[in-house]
Amino acid sequence: MTQPMEPTLDALRNPLARYVAATRPAFLSASMMACFVGLAIARQSGIAIDAGLAVVTLLFALMAQAGTNVLNDYYDALNGTDAQNTERIFPFTGGSRFIQNGVLTLAETRNFGFALMAGVAAAGLWLMAHSAPQLFYIGLAGLFIGWAYSATPFKLNSRGWGELCVAAGFLLVTVGTDFVQRKDFSVAPLIAGLSYALLVTNLLYINQFPDRRADTGAGKLHWVARLDVSHARWGYVLIVVSAYVWLLAAVVLGWLPLFALLALLALPLSIKAARLLLRHAAQPQQLGDAIKLTIAAMMAHGALLSLGLILG
C-alpha cells in the first residue's frame, strides 16, 4: 500500500481545505466513537435520545479534538520535535507536517487552534443551557486537558502524563455525551467508556515509538522515551490487558449487560498489534501495520460495545 503524501501548499491552495486538513480529520473518528458509546449507555439506561442534542454534542467533541490536534502541532513545532523527526510514519506520527512543510505558519496554526477551542467553549455553553449547568465542569476539564497536554507550563505529555490525559479526555467525551442526554451525573458512562478510552490511549502509546528519538532530543519525555525500548513495549500489552479485563469485570459484576461482551471480538486485532510491537519496537519504521491494527481495534471495540449496550 502506498504511503500518503505529506501536505504541501501546492496541494492545498484552497484555504478552507487547508484548514480542514490541518485538524487531521481522519483521526477525529476517535471522538465520534466515544460519543456513540455515551449515547449507547444513556439509551441502555432507558433515556430517550434527543437527536438534536446528540448532533451538537458530536460536533462539540469533534471540534475539541480538532483544536487539541492543531495546538499539539503548534507546541511541538515550538519544542522542535516534529522538525527533527526523521523516523516518522506519516500520517500517524511526527505531527501533521503543516508547519514543517510551509502549509501554515506558526501564527496561523496557533490562532486556528485557539479559535477552535473558542468554538468548543461556545458550543459547551449552548449545551449547558439545554441540559444542566454542571456540564461546565466536564467541558472545563476537557479544555484544560486538550491545552495542557502539550502547552507550557504544564506540558503534561512531556512529564509522563500523556497516557492519563488521553484516557481521561476520551472518557470525558463519553461522560459528557451521556450527561447531555441524562442531564445528571452517573457512574454508568465511566464504567462503559473506560475500556474504549484505554484502547485509544494505546494509539498514543504505540505512535510514540517512531517519535521516540526526536521526542527525547526535544525533552518530550513520555514513558516510551523514559524507558528502554525492551521495557517500554510491554506498556502496550499492559494497557490492552487492562482494557479487556475491565470490560469482563464490568459484565461479571453486572455493571454492563452481557451483550457488551461483543466488544471482545476486537481482541484479536489488539493481540496482533501487540505481537508486532513486541517484535519490532526497536525498528520503528516496521510499526505501520501495528498502528493500523491499533486503530482498527479501538474502532471495532467502540462500535461493538455501543451495539452491545443498545442490545442489552
MIDOFI-188391 format. One record per residue (C-alpha): residue in three letters; residue number from 1; x, y, z. Coordinates in pm, whole numbers, padded with zeros to 5 digits, always signed. Each point is the difference from the previous one (the first is absolute). Example, Ala and Ser with C-alpha at 12.3 -4.5 7.8 and 13.67 -1.06 7.14 Angstrom:
% residues 2
pt r->Ala | k->1 | X->+01230 | Y->-00450 | Z->+00780
pt r->Ser | k->2 | X->+00137 | Y->+00344 | Z->-00066
END
This chain:
% residues 312
pt r->Met | k->1 | X->+00000 | Y->+00000 | Z->+00000
pt r->Thr | k->2 | X->+00134 | Y->+00344 | Z->-00097
pt r->Gln | k->3 | X->+00074 | Y->+00231 | Z->+00293
pt r->Pro | k->4 | X->-00204 | Y->+00325 | Z->-00010
pt r->Met | k->5 | X->+00186 | Y->+00308 | Z->-00117
pt r->Glu | k->6 | X->+00079 | Y->+00266 | Z->+00256
pt r->Pro | k->7 | X->-00191 | Y->+00329 | Z->-00039
pt r->Thr | k->8 | X->+00137 | Y->+00275 | Z->-00225
pt r->Leu | k->9 | X->-00119 | Y->+00351 | Z->-00076
pt r->Asp | k->10 | X->-00040 | Y->-00088 | Z->-00368
pt r->Ala | k->11 | X->-00236 | Y->-00286 | Z->+00087
pt r->Leu | k->12 | X->-00203 | Y->+00215 | Z->+00243
pt r->Arg | k->13 | X->-00048 | Y->+00332 | Z->-00177
pt r->Asn | k->14 | X->-00361 | Y->+00023 | Z->+00114
pt r->Pro | k->15 | X->+00009 | Y->+00167 | Z->+00346
pt r->Leu | k->16 | X->-00307 | Y->-00191 | Z->+00125
pt r->Ala | k->17 | X->+00145 | Y->-00336 | Z->-00103
pt r->Arg | k->18 | X->+00331 | Y->+00100 | Z->+00155
pt r->Tyr | k->19 | X->-00145 | Y->+00077 | Z->+00341
pt r->Val | k->20 | X->-00230 | Y->-00302 | Z->+00002
pt r->Ala | k->21 | X->+00293 | Y->-00227 | Z->-00085
pt r->Ala | k->22 | X->+00208 | Y->+00158 | Z->+00278
pt r->Thr | k->23 | X->-00241 | Y->-00146 | Z->+00258
pt r->Arg | k->24 | X->+00098 | Y->-00354 | Z->-00113
pt r->Pro | k->25 | X->-00365 | Y->-00091 | Z->-00070
pt r->Ala | k->26 | X->+00067 | Y->-00371 | Z->-00055
pt r->Phe | k->27 | X->+00087 | Y->-00034 | Z->+00369
pt r->Leu | k->28 | X->-00307 | Y->+00186 | Z->+00130
pt r->Ser | k->29 | X->-00191 | Y->-00328 | Z->-00021
pt r->Ala | k->30 | X->+00146 | Y->-00079 | Z->+00342
pt r->Ser | k->31 | X->-00217 | Y->+00272 | Z->+00158
pt r->Met | k->32 | X->-00297 | Y->-00100 | Z->-00213
pt r->Met | k->33 | X->+00016 | Y->-00355 | Z->+00138
pt r->Ala | k->34 | X->+00034 | Y->+00127 | Z->+00357
pt r->Cys | k->35 | X->-00324 | Y->+00193 | Z->-00058
pt r->Phe | k->36 | X->-00171 | Y->-00313 | Z->-00133
pt r->Val | k->37 | X->+00095 | Y->-00188 | Z->+00317
pt r->Gly | k->38 | X->-00144 | Y->+00286 | Z->+00208
pt r->Leu | k->39 | X->-00325 | Y->-00001 | Z->-00195
pt r->Ala | k->40 | X->-00021 | Y->-00379 | Z->+00022
pt r->Ile | k->41 | X->+00040 | Y->-00011 | Z->+00378
pt r->Ala | k->42 | X->-00261 | Y->+00276 | Z->+00038
pt r->Arg | k->43 | X->-00239 | Y->-00199 | Z->-00220
pt r->Gln | k->44 | X->+00080 | Y->-00318 | Z->+00192
pt r->Ser | k->45 | X->-00097 | Y->+00185 | Z->+00319
pt r->Gly | k->46 | X->-00346 | Y->+00060 | Z->-00144
pt r->Ile | k->47 | X->+00047 | Y->+00362 | Z->-00108
pt r->Ala | k->48 | X->-00169 | Y->+00117 | Z->-00320
pt r->Ile | k->49 | X->+00272 | Y->+00149 | Z->-00220
pt r->Asp | k->50 | X->-00046 | Y->+00360 | Z->-00110
pt r->Ala | k->51 | X->+00139 | Y->-00007 | Z->-00354
pt r->Gly | k->52 | X->+00063 | Y->+00375 | Z->-00019
pt r->Leu | k->53 | X->+00202 | Y->+00004 | Z->+00320
pt r->Ala | k->54 | X->+00187 | Y->-00310 | Z->-00116
pt r->Val | k->55 | X->+00107 | Y->+00169 | Z->-00326
pt r->Val | k->56 | X->+00121 | Y->+00315 | Z->+00177
pt r->Thr | k->57 | X->+00187 | Y->-00212 | Z->+00255
pt r->Leu | k->58 | X->+00171 | Y->-00189 | Z->-00281
pt r->Leu | k->59 | X->+00105 | Y->+00324 | Z->-00170
pt r->Phe | k->60 | X->+00121 | Y->+00130 | Z->+00338
pt r->Ala | k->61 | X->+00218 | Y->-00310 | Z->+00051
pt r->Leu | k->62 | X->+00140 | Y->+00005 | Z->-00354
pt r->Met | k->63 | X->+00091 | Y->+00367 | Z->+00034
pt r->Ala | k->64 | X->+00170 | Y->-00064 | Z->+00334
pt r->Gln | k->65 | X->+00220 | Y->-00274 | Z->-00145
pt r->Ala | k->66 | X->+00071 | Y->+00211 | Z->-00308
pt r->Gly | k->67 | X->+00111 | Y->+00290 | Z->+00218
pt r->Thr | k->68 | X->+00219 | Y->-00230 | Z->+00207
pt r->Asn | k->69 | X->+00161 | Y->-00143 | Z->-00315
pt r->Val | k->70 | X->+00079 | Y->+00345 | Z->-00139
pt r->Leu | k->71 | X->+00137 | Y->+00135 | Z->+00328
pt r->Asn | k->72 | X->+00214 | Y->-00310 | Z->+00042
pt r->Asp | k->73 | X->+00152 | Y->+00070 | Z->-00342
pt r->Tyr | k->74 | X->+00070 | Y->+00358 | Z->+00107
pt r->Tyr | k->75 | X->+00170 | Y->-00089 | Z->+00328
pt r->Asp | k->76 | X->+00195 | Y->-00287 | Z->-00158
pt r->Ala | k->77 | X->+00129 | Y->+00248 | Z->-00256
pt r->Leu | k->78 | X->+00114 | Y->+00227 | Z->+00283
pt r->Asn | k->79 | X->+00190 | Y->-00275 | Z->+00180
pt r->Gly | k->80 | X->+00150 | Y->-00126 | Z->-00327
pt r->Thr | k->81 | X->-00097 | Y->-00364 | Z->+00019
pt r->Asp | k->82 | X->-00192 | Y->-00014 | Z->-00329
pt r->Ala | k->83 | X->+00270 | Y->+00188 | Z->-00191
pt r->Gln | k->84 | X->+00269 | Y->-00251 | Z->+00097
pt r->Asn | k->85 | X->-00217 | Y->-00311 | Z->-00036
pt r->Thr | k->86 | X->+00152 | Y->-00214 | Z->-00276
pt r->Glu | k->87 | X->-00156 | Y->-00333 | Z->+00108
pt r->Arg | k->88 | X->-00363 | Y->+00109 | Z->-00024
pt r->Ile | k->89 | X->-00268 | Y->-00214 | Z->-00161
pt r->Phe | k->90 | X->-00227 | Y->+00251 | Z->-00170
pt r->Pro | k->91 | X->-00290 | Y->+00061 | Z->+00056
pt r->Phe | k->92 | X->+00007 | Y->-00177 | Z->+00335
pt r->Thr | k->93 | X->+00306 | Y->+00147 | Z->+00171
pt r->Gly | k->94 | X->+00221 | Y->+00307 | Z->-00021
pt r->Gly | k->95 | X->-00286 | Y->+00251 | Z->-00005
pt r->Ser | k->96 | X->-00205 | Y->+00126 | Z->-00293
pt r->Arg | k->97 | X->+00310 | Y->+00155 | Z->-00169
pt r->Phe | k->98 | X->-00200 | Y->+00316 | Z->-00084
pt r->Ile | k->99 | X->+00248 | Y->+00232 | Z->+00169
pt r->Gln | k->100 | X->+00313 | Y->-00189 | Z->-00104
pt r->Asn | k->101 | X->-00112 | Y->-00012 | Z->-00366
pt r->Gly | k->102 | X->-00102 | Y->+00368 | Z->-00012
pt r->Val | k->103 | X->-00374 | Y->-00062 | Z->-00041
pt r->Leu | k->104 | X->-00086 | Y->+00206 | Z->+00310
pt r->Thr | k->105 | X->+00218 | Y->+00237 | Z->+00199
pt r->Leu | k->106 | X->+00054 | Y->-00030 | Z->+00372
pt r->Ala | k->107 | X->-00230 | Y->+00296 | Z->+00064
pt r->Glu | k->108 | X->-00274 | Y->-00135 | Z->-00229
pt r->Thr | k->109 | X->+00012 | Y->-00337 | Z->+00174
pt r->Arg | k->110 | X->-00012 | Y->+00158 | Z->+00346
pt r->Asn | k->111 | X->-00289 | Y->+00231 | Z->-00090
pt r->Phe | k->112 | X->-00196 | Y->-00281 | Z->-00164
pt r->Gly | k->113 | X->+00047 | Y->-00228 | Z->+00300
pt r->Phe | k->114 | X->-00124 | Y->+00259 | Z->+00247
pt r->Ala | k->115 | X->-00289 | Y->+00094 | Z->-00233
pt r->Leu | k->116 | X->-00112 | Y->-00363 | Z->+00005
pt r->Met | k->117 | X->+00020 | Y->-00005 | Z->+00379
pt r->Ala | k->118 | X->-00209 | Y->+00318 | Z->+00013
pt r->Gly | k->119 | X->-00257 | Y->-00177 | Z->-00217
pt r->Val | k->120 | X->+00003 | Y->-00291 | Z->+00244
pt r->Ala | k->121 | X->-00070 | Y->+00241 | Z->+00288
pt r->Ala | k->122 | X->-00292 | Y->+00154 | Z->-00190
pt r->Ala | k->123 | X->-00149 | Y->-00340 | Z->-00083
pt r->Gly | k->124 | X->+00046 | Y->-00104 | Z->+00361
pt r->Leu | k->125 | X->-00193 | Y->+00302 | Z->+00125
pt r->Trp | k->126 | X->-00287 | Y->-00082 | Z->-00239
pt r->Leu | k->127 | X->-00006 | Y->-00360 | Z->+00121
pt r->Met | k->128 | X->+00003 | Y->+00117 | Z->+00362
pt r->Ala | k->129 | X->-00309 | Y->+00208 | Z->-00065
pt r->His | k->130 | X->-00179 | Y->-00304 | Z->-00144
pt r->Ser | k->131 | X->+00115 | Y->-00261 | Z->+00252
pt r->Ala | k->132 | X->+00130 | Y->+00105 | Z->+00344
pt r->Pro | k->133 | X->+00253 | Y->+00255 | Z->+00133
pt r->Gln | k->134 | X->+00227 | Y->-00273 | Z->+00140
pt r->Leu | k->135 | X->+00109 | Y->-00076 | Z->-00356
pt r->Phe | k->136 | X->+00234 | Y->+00295 | Z->+00051
pt r->Tyr | k->137 | X->+00234 | Y->-00211 | Z->+00211
pt r->Ile | k->138 | X->+00027 | Y->-00274 | Z->-00261
pt r->Gly | k->139 | X->+00067 | Y->+00253 | Z->-00275
pt r->Leu | k->140 | X->+00254 | Y->+00193 | Z->+00207
pt r->Ala | k->141 | X->+00190 | Y->-00317 | Z->+00084
pt r->Gly | k->142 | X->+00001 | Y->-00103 | Z->-00366
pt r->Leu | k->143 | X->+00127 | Y->+00338 | Z->-00120
pt r->Phe | k->144 | X->+00273 | Y->+00001 | Z->+00262
pt r->Ile | k->145 | X->+00120 | Y->-00348 | Z->-00096
pt r->Gly | k->146 | X->-00004 | Y->+00084 | Z->-00371
pt r->Trp | k->147 | X->+00210 | Y->+00312 | Z->+00056
pt r->Ala | k->148 | X->+00230 | Y->-00109 | Z->+00284
pt r->Tyr | k->149 | X->+00088 | Y->-00328 | Z->-00176
pt r->Ser | k->150 | X->+00272 | Y->+00179 | Z->-00197
pt r->Ala | k->151 | X->-00010 | Y->+00368 | Z->+00104
pt r->Thr | k->152 | X->+00242 | Y->+00170 | Z->+00236
pt r->Pro | k->153 | X->+00027 | Y->+00016 | Z->+00294
pt r->Phe | k->154 | X->-00175 | Y->-00333 | Z->+00051
pt r->Lys | k->155 | X->+00123 | Y->-00212 | Z->-00299
pt r->Leu | k->156 | X->-00170 | Y->-00300 | Z->+00156
pt r->Asn | k->157 | X->+00105 | Y->-00248 | Z->-00268
pt r->Ser | k->158 | X->+00363 | Y->+00103 | Z->+00042
pt r->Arg | k->159 | X->-00029 | Y->-00075 | Z->+00372
pt r->Gly | k->160 | X->-00137 | Y->-00352 | Z->-00045
pt r->Trp | k->161 | X->-00367 | Y->+00089 | Z->+00040
pt r->Gly | k->162 | X->-00097 | Y->-00030 | Z->-00367
pt r->Glu | k->163 | X->-00161 | Y->-00342 | Z->+00023
pt r->Leu | k->164 | X->-00212 | Y->+00109 | Z->+00296
pt r->Cys | k->165 | X->-00101 | Y->+00315 | Z->-00192
pt r->Val | k->166 | X->-00118 | Y->-00198 | Z->-00302
pt r->Ala | k->167 | X->-00192 | Y->-00253 | Z->+00208
pt r->Ala | k->168 | X->-00161 | Y->+00276 | Z->+00208
pt r->Gly | k->169 | X->-00073 | Y->+00217 | Z->-00304
pt r->Phe | k->170 | X->-00185 | Y->-00266 | Z->-00196
pt r->Leu | k->171 | X->-00176 | Y->-00125 | Z->+00312
pt r->Leu | k->172 | X->-00122 | Y->+00356 | Z->+00054
pt r->Val | k->173 | X->-00148 | Y->-00003 | Z->-00351
pt r->Thr | k->174 | X->-00204 | Y->-00310 | Z->+00090
pt r->Val | k->175 | X->-00098 | Y->+00143 | Z->+00339
pt r->Gly | k->176 | X->-00094 | Y->+00336 | Z->-00152
pt r->Thr | k->177 | X->-00207 | Y->-00157 | Z->-00277
pt r->Asp | k->178 | X->-00191 | Y->-00206 | Z->+00256
pt r->Phe | k->179 | X->-00042 | Y->+00304 | Z->+00228
pt r->Val | k->180 | X->-00160 | Y->+00210 | Z->-00275
pt r->Gln | k->181 | X->-00267 | Y->-00267 | Z->-00049
pt r->Arg | k->182 | X->-00037 | Y->-00100 | Z->+00366
pt r->Lys | k->183 | X->+00034 | Y->+00358 | Z->+00133
pt r->Asp | k->184 | X->+00177 | Y->-00136 | Z->+00305
pt r->Phe | k->185 | X->+00320 | Y->-00178 | Z->+00099
pt r->Ser | k->186 | X->+00014 | Y->-00378 | Z->+00001
pt r->Val | k->187 | X->+00270 | Y->-00260 | Z->+00054
pt r->Ala | k->188 | X->-00138 | Y->-00199 | Z->-00296
pt r->Pro | k->189 | X->+00191 | Y->+00183 | Z->-00279
pt r->Leu | k->190 | X->+00323 | Y->-00025 | Z->+00201
pt r->Ile | k->191 | X->-00040 | Y->-00376 | Z->+00022
pt r->Ala | k->192 | X->-00110 | Y->-00038 | Z->-00362
pt r->Gly | k->193 | X->+00258 | Y->+00232 | Z->-00153
pt r->Leu | k->194 | X->+00320 | Y->-00103 | Z->+00179
pt r->Ser | k->195 | X->+00094 | Y->-00298 | Z->-00217
pt r->Tyr | k->196 | X->-00038 | Y->+00205 | Z->-00318
pt r->Ala | k->197 | X->+00194 | Y->+00293 | Z->+00149
pt r->Leu | k->198 | X->+00286 | Y->-00236 | Z->+00088
pt r->Leu | k->199 | X->+00018 | Y->-00132 | Z->-00355
pt r->Val | k->200 | X->+00014 | Y->+00357 | Z->-00133
pt r->Thr | k->201 | X->+00284 | Y->+00059 | Z->+00246
pt r->Asn | k->202 | X->+00187 | Y->-00286 | Z->-00162
pt r->Leu | k->203 | X->-00006 | Y->+00188 | Z->-00330
pt r->Leu | k->204 | X->+00194 | Y->+00282 | Z->+00166
pt r->Tyr | k->205 | X->+00228 | Y->-00254 | Z->+00163
pt r->Ile | k->206 | X->+00099 | Y->-00188 | Z->-00314
pt r->Asn | k->207 | X->+00035 | Y->+00323 | Z->-00201
pt r->Gln | k->208 | X->+00271 | Y->+00111 | Z->+00241
pt r->Phe | k->209 | X->+00240 | Y->-00275 | Z->-00112
pt r->Pro | k->210 | X->+00075 | Y->+00152 | Z->-00345
pt r->Asp | k->211 | X->+00015 | Y->+00344 | Z->+00167
pt r->Arg | k->212 | X->+00219 | Y->-00118 | Z->+00289
pt r->Arg | k->213 | X->+00338 | Y->+00128 | Z->-00122
pt r->Ala | k->214 | X->-00132 | Y->+00344 | Z->-00101
pt r->Asp | k->215 | X->-00209 | Y->+00037 | Z->+00316
pt r->Thr | k->216 | X->+00294 | Y->-00091 | Z->+00221
pt r->Gly | k->217 | X->+00219 | Y->+00259 | Z->-00173
pt r->Ala | k->218 | X->-00267 | Y->+00265 | Z->+00053
pt r->Gly | k->219 | X->-00048 | Y->-00083 | Z->+00368
pt r->Lys | k->220 | X->-00343 | Y->-00152 | Z->-00059
pt r->Leu | k->221 | X->+00045 | Y->-00276 | Z->+00257
pt r->His | k->222 | X->-00309 | Y->-00218 | Z->-00014
pt r->Trp | k->223 | X->+00028 | Y->-00358 | Z->+00126
pt r->Val | k->224 | X->+00115 | Y->-00145 | Z->-00333
pt r->Ala | k->225 | X->+00285 | Y->+00252 | Z->+00006
pt r->Arg | k->226 | X->+00079 | Y->-00057 | Z->+00368
pt r->Leu | k->227 | X->+00016 | Y->-00379 | Z->-00016
pt r->Asp | k->228 | X->+00229 | Y->-00229 | Z->-00191
pt r->Val | k->229 | X->-00181 | Y->-00121 | Z->-00314
pt r->Ser | k->230 | X->+00011 | Y->-00361 | Z->+00119
pt r->His | k->231 | X->-00194 | Y->+00103 | Z->+00310
pt r->Ala | k->232 | X->-00218 | Y->+00272 | Z->-00154
pt r->Arg | k->233 | X->-00159 | Y->-00241 | Z->-00249
pt r->Trp | k->234 | X->-00167 | Y->-00189 | Z->+00284
pt r->Gly | k->235 | X->-00197 | Y->+00312 | Z->+00093
pt r->Tyr | k->236 | X->-00214 | Y->-00061 | Z->-00307
pt r->Val | k->237 | X->-00079 | Y->-00353 | Z->+00118
pt r->Leu | k->238 | X->-00086 | Y->+00129 | Z->+00348
pt r->Ile | k->239 | X->-00249 | Y->+00250 | Z->-00143
pt r->Val | k->240 | X->-00163 | Y->-00265 | Z->-00222
pt r->Val | k->241 | X->-00036 | Y->-00240 | Z->+00293
pt r->Ser | k->242 | X->-00141 | Y->+00277 | Z->+00220
pt r->Ala | k->243 | X->-00262 | Y->+00093 | Z->-00261
pt r->Tyr | k->244 | X->-00135 | Y->-00348 | Z->-00055
pt r->Val | k->245 | X->+00022 | Y->-00111 | Z->+00364
pt r->Trp | k->246 | X->-00200 | Y->+00311 | Z->+00094
pt r->Leu | k->247 | X->-00266 | Y->-00087 | Z->-00257
pt r->Leu | k->248 | X->-00026 | Y->-00358 | Z->+00126
pt r->Ala | k->249 | X->-00013 | Y->+00109 | Z->+00363
pt r->Ala | k->250 | X->-00272 | Y->+00257 | Z->-00070
pt r->Val | k->251 | X->-00217 | Y->-00267 | Z->-00163
pt r->Val | k->252 | X->+00068 | Y->-00264 | Z->+00270
pt r->Leu | k->253 | X->-00088 | Y->+00251 | Z->+00272
pt r->Gly | k->254 | X->-00322 | Y->+00092 | Z->-00179
pt r->Trp | k->255 | X->+00104 | Y->+00357 | Z->-00074
pt r->Leu | k->256 | X->-00031 | Y->-00053 | Z->-00376
pt r->Pro | k->257 | X->-00238 | Y->-00230 | Z->-00190
pt r->Leu | k->258 | X->+00118 | Y->-00336 | Z->-00133
pt r->Phe | k->259 | X->-00018 | Y->+00127 | Z->-00358
pt r->Ala | k->260 | X->+00285 | Y->+00242 | Z->+00081
pt r->Leu | k->261 | X->+00228 | Y->-00302 | Z->-00040
pt r->Leu | k->262 | X->-00044 | Y->+00045 | Z->-00375
pt r->Ala | k->263 | X->+00288 | Y->+00247 | Z->+00035
pt r->Leu | k->264 | X->+00230 | Y->-00297 | Z->+00073
pt r->Leu | k->265 | X->-00013 | Y->-00074 | Z->-00373
pt r->Ala | k->266 | X->+00254 | Y->+00282 | Z->-00041
pt r->Leu | k->267 | X->+00252 | Y->-00184 | Z->+00222
pt r->Pro | k->268 | X->+00170 | Y->-00194 | Z->-00285
pt r->Leu | k->269 | X->+00087 | Y->+00334 | Z->-00165
pt r->Ser | k->270 | X->+00156 | Y->+00126 | Z->+00324
pt r->Ile | k->271 | X->+00194 | Y->-00324 | Z->+00043
pt r->Lys | k->272 | X->+00136 | Y->+00013 | Z->-00355
pt r->Ala | k->273 | X->+00106 | Y->+00365 | Z->+00046
pt r->Ala | k->274 | X->+00167 | Y->-00085 | Z->+00331
pt r->Arg | k->275 | X->+00194 | Y->-00287 | Z->-00157
pt r->Leu | k->276 | X->+00126 | Y->+00228 | Z->-00278
pt r->Leu | k->277 | X->+00108 | Y->+00264 | Z->+00251
pt r->Leu | k->278 | X->+00178 | Y->-00254 | Z->+00218
pt r->Arg | k->279 | X->+00187 | Y->-00119 | Z->-00308
pt r->His | k->280 | X->+00082 | Y->+00337 | Z->-00160
pt r->Ala | k->281 | X->+00012 | Y->+00253 | Z->+00286
pt r->Ala | k->282 | X->+00366 | Y->+00070 | Z->-00074
pt r->Gln | k->283 | X->-00070 | Y->+00039 | Z->-00375
pt r->Pro | k->284 | X->-00261 | Y->+00279 | Z->+00002
pt r->Gln | k->285 | X->-00031 | Y->+00009 | Z->-00379
pt r->Gln | k->286 | X->-00148 | Y->-00351 | Z->+00020
pt r->Leu | k->287 | X->-00291 | Y->+00108 | Z->+00221
pt r->Gly | k->288 | X->-00238 | Y->+00131 | Z->-00268
pt r->Asp | k->289 | X->-00215 | Y->-00313 | Z->+00000
pt r->Ala | k->290 | X->-00006 | Y->-00012 | Z->+00380
pt r->Ile | k->291 | X->-00125 | Y->+00359 | Z->+00012
pt r->Lys | k->292 | X->-00274 | Y->-00077 | Z->-00254
pt r->Leu | k->293 | X->-00105 | Y->-00304 | Z->+00202
pt r->Thr | k->294 | X->-00009 | Y->+00215 | Z->+00316
pt r->Ile | k->295 | X->-00239 | Y->+00240 | Z->-00173
pt r->Ala | k->296 | X->-00211 | Y->-00288 | Z->-00131
pt r->Ala | k->297 | X->-00017 | Y->-00156 | Z->+00348
pt r->Met | k->298 | X->-00112 | Y->+00317 | Z->+00174
pt r->Met | k->299 | X->-00264 | Y->+00079 | Z->-00263
pt r->Ala | k->300 | X->-00134 | Y->-00356 | Z->-00012
pt r->His | k->301 | X->-00008 | Y->-00013 | Z->+00379
pt r->Gly | k->302 | X->-00189 | Y->+00329 | Z->+00023
pt r->Ala | k->303 | X->-00252 | Y->-00097 | Z->-00268
pt r->Leu | k->304 | X->-00063 | Y->-00346 | Z->+00143
pt r->Leu | k->305 | X->-00023 | Y->+00135 | Z->+00353
pt r->Ser | k->306 | X->-00258 | Y->+00259 | Z->-00110
pt r->Leu | k->307 | X->-00200 | Y->-00270 | Z->-00178
pt r->Gly | k->308 | X->+00019 | Y->-00227 | Z->+00303
pt r->Leu | k->309 | X->-00123 | Y->+00274 | Z->+00234
pt r->Ile | k->310 | X->-00297 | Y->+00073 | Z->-00225
pt r->Leu | k->311 | X->-00088 | Y->-00368 | Z->-00034
pt r->Gly | k->312 | X->+00038 | Y->-00045 | Z->+00375
END
